[in-house]
Each structure stands twice: as structure tokens, then as C-alpha cells.
Amino acid sequence: MPATVRLLATLVSVAAIALWPVAAWRWQTVPVLVLLGLTGAVRLPLRPLVRRLGVVWLLAGLMALGLAGQVGWELRAGNLLFKATLSVWAVSLLTHTTPLAALVGALRRLGVPPVWADSFAFWGRYYAVLAEEWHRLQLARRARTMTRSRQLKFHALTNGLGVLFIRAYERAEQVHQAMRARGYRDGGPGTATPRH
């Protein structure tokens, strides 16, 4: 199946899941069965999926707390968590089965502005670099922090995020200068598409 079709199918699925009426939540077992079947067919690894879902559950849980006290808030909060889970699941299937270069090409064919498509391409390409940098910062923090104080750990975490942001910005500047030297012109003629 072409990457453009996969991307469109995923976007339509996520939109349908998000717009599904709260009262008809029982019918959402249909996308669950479809996603289960596709997960088994493509052998989607569960560990990365669970990591992504952990972040989404945290954010969706905070949003669900904002519904507390309203009429039927339990159903609405559960529906929010369930829809977020299904949406991340669908997007994970797309990213697992479609290479990054094919996704970027599909975005361009669908008329997405070149700046957005290029940003997505570079985010996907350098995500692993930033993840490795974050891992190194965490190892350094653990080696230097000999206390169990939560306040000091939180302080070290926020400092680490600041350092990561600065390093990511510096690396982005270096990458941009290297791209300009090789003919990249912000999505216009002579654009150099990153190779993967």
C-alpha cells in the first residue's frame, strides 16, 4: 500500500476516533479489533508503544482531571483516555510500517507546506541523536547526585532539560549551516532532501 494511502487512512481513522460520540463508546471496540489485527500482522513491538502511551496517558490524565465534578465526568474522562490510546496506537502502526522518507514524501504529495514537511523530516532524523544526548545527561546526573531528595532530583532534571535544549539548538544551527552550504533553500528550488 502506498505511503500516501497509509497516511490518509491513519489521519481519517484518528479523526473518526476523536469525533466518535461519547454515548456510542461501545462501538469503539471495532477500531480496537482492527488495531489488534494490524498489530499482530505487522508485529508491532509493544515496548515503544507502551512508552508512547505512558506519555499520552499522563497528558490525557491531566486533561481528564479538568473534567472532574462535571455531569458524567467519569465517562467523558475514560472516553478521552481511550481515544488518546487508540490514536497513538494508530500513529505507531503508521510509523512502524512506513519509513521516514516515505512519510515525508507523502506529506509533500498531500500539499503540506515544505517547511512543515522538512521540519518533520529533520525531527525524525535527529530524534535518536537527542535521545542519546538525554541519556548521557541522565547518566551524568545520576553519577553526580548522591542524595535521595526529590527536590534536588527535580532541580537536576530541570537543569538537564535546559542543557538539552541549548545543545539541541546549537546542533540545529550547525545542521542548518551545513545544509545551506550544500544547497538547501528553505523548500524552494535547489532544496536538498536529507538522505536516510
N, C-alpha and C positions, 0 to 999 in steps of 0.2 A: 504494500500500500504506500503511495507517495507521501512524503513528509507533510505536504500542504494539506492533504486529506486528513492525516492523523491530527495535525494541529487544529484544523477546523472542527473535527469531531470532538476533540478534547474541550475546546472552547464552548461548543454548543452543549456538551454534557455538563460542564461546570456551571454554565448559565442556567440550564434546566434544573440542576440540583439546587442552585441558590434561589431560584424563583418558585420552587415547589411549595404549594400551600402548607402551612403548619398543620392544619387539620387533617391533611391527607398523608401524614407521615408514614402510615403503614405501607404505602405503595413504594416507599424508598427502599424496600427490600429488593426490588427489581434491579436498581443500579448496583446494590451490594453483590447480588449473584453474578451480574455481568463482570464486575471488577474482580471478584474471586476467580471466575473462569479465566479472565485475561491474565491475572497474576500467576495462575498455575501454568498457563500456556507459554508465557514468556519467561517464566522462572525469575520473577522479580525478587531480589534479595530483601529480606524483611528488616534487617538491621538498619540500613539507611532510611527505609520508610518509617520505622519507629522513631528514629532520631528526628526526622522532619515533623512527624506527628506530635512529638513531645513539645516542640516549639509552638506549633499551631494550637495545641490544647492549652498551653499556658496563656497565649494571647486571647483565644476564644473564651477561656475560663474567666479571664478578667472582664471581657465584654459581657459574659453571661451574668457576672455579679452585678453589673449595672441594671439588669432586669429585675433584680430581687425586689419583692414587695408588690410588683405589678400583678394584675389578674392573669392567672395561668402562666406565671413566670417559669415554673419548673419545666413545663412542656416546651416553652419557647427557648429556654436556655439549653435543654437537651437537644432540641432541633438545631440550634446554632452549632453546637459541638459536633453533632452528627454530620451536618452539611459540610463543615470545615474539614472533617475527616475524609469524607468522600471526595471532596475537591482536591485535596492534597494527594490522595491515593491516585486519582485520575491523572494528575500532572506528573506524578512519579512514574506512572506507566509510560507516559509520553517521553519523558527524558531518558528512561531506561532503554526504550526501543528505538529512539531516533538520535543519531549523532548530532553534536552541536552544530557542525557546519550545515547539515541538512535543515535543522531548525531555523538557523539564521537565513538560509536561502528561502525557506517557506515564508518567513516573516517579510522578506523583501518582495516576494511574489504577491503577497497579500496587500502590498501597498503601505506597510508600516514605514514611518519616516526613517530614513537611513541612519540618523543619529541614534534612534532607539534600537534599531537592529544591531548597529555596531557596538553600542553600549552593552547589549545582551551578549554579544559575541565575546567581548573582552572580559566581561564579568565571568562568563563560563570558563574562559581560558585561564584566568588568573585566580579563580576561586581556590584552587588547590594550593597555589603559592601562598595566599593569605591564610589559609587554614594551617599550613605548615608553620608559617610565621607565628600564628597564635599559639600553636602547640609549643614552640620553642619559648615563647614568653611565659607560658604557664609553667613549663619545667623550671625556668629560671626563678619564677616567683616561689614555687614550692621549695626550691633549694635554699632560698634566702629567708623564707618565712618559717620561723621555728615556733610560732605561737598558734594557739587554737582560738584566739579571739575572733569572733565573727566580724567585728567592726574593722579590725586590721585586714582581714581577708577581703572584705568588701572594698576597703580603701585600695588595696593592692590590685583588685580586679578592675576598678575604675581607672586606675593609673595604667594598667595593661591595655585597656581599651583605647585610652588616649594615645599611647605609644603606637599601637597597631594602626590607628587612624593616620598618624603622622607618617609612619613607614609606608602605608598604602598610598598616601598622597604623593610622597616622594617617588615611589615606584611608578605610579601612574604618570607623573611628569617625565620620568626617564623613558617610559614606553612611548609616550606621545611624541617626544623629541625624536626617538629612533624611527617612529612611523613617518613623521614629517620628512625626515632625511631620506626615507625610502619611497616617497611619492604620495603619501596619504593626503587627501584633500577634503576631509570632512564630508564624505559621501558624494562628492562631485566627481568630475572626470579625473581619472588617474588614481582613484581610490584603490588602496592596497588592502585586499581582504586577508585577514590573518589565516595562515595555514595551520591545520591541526594534524 
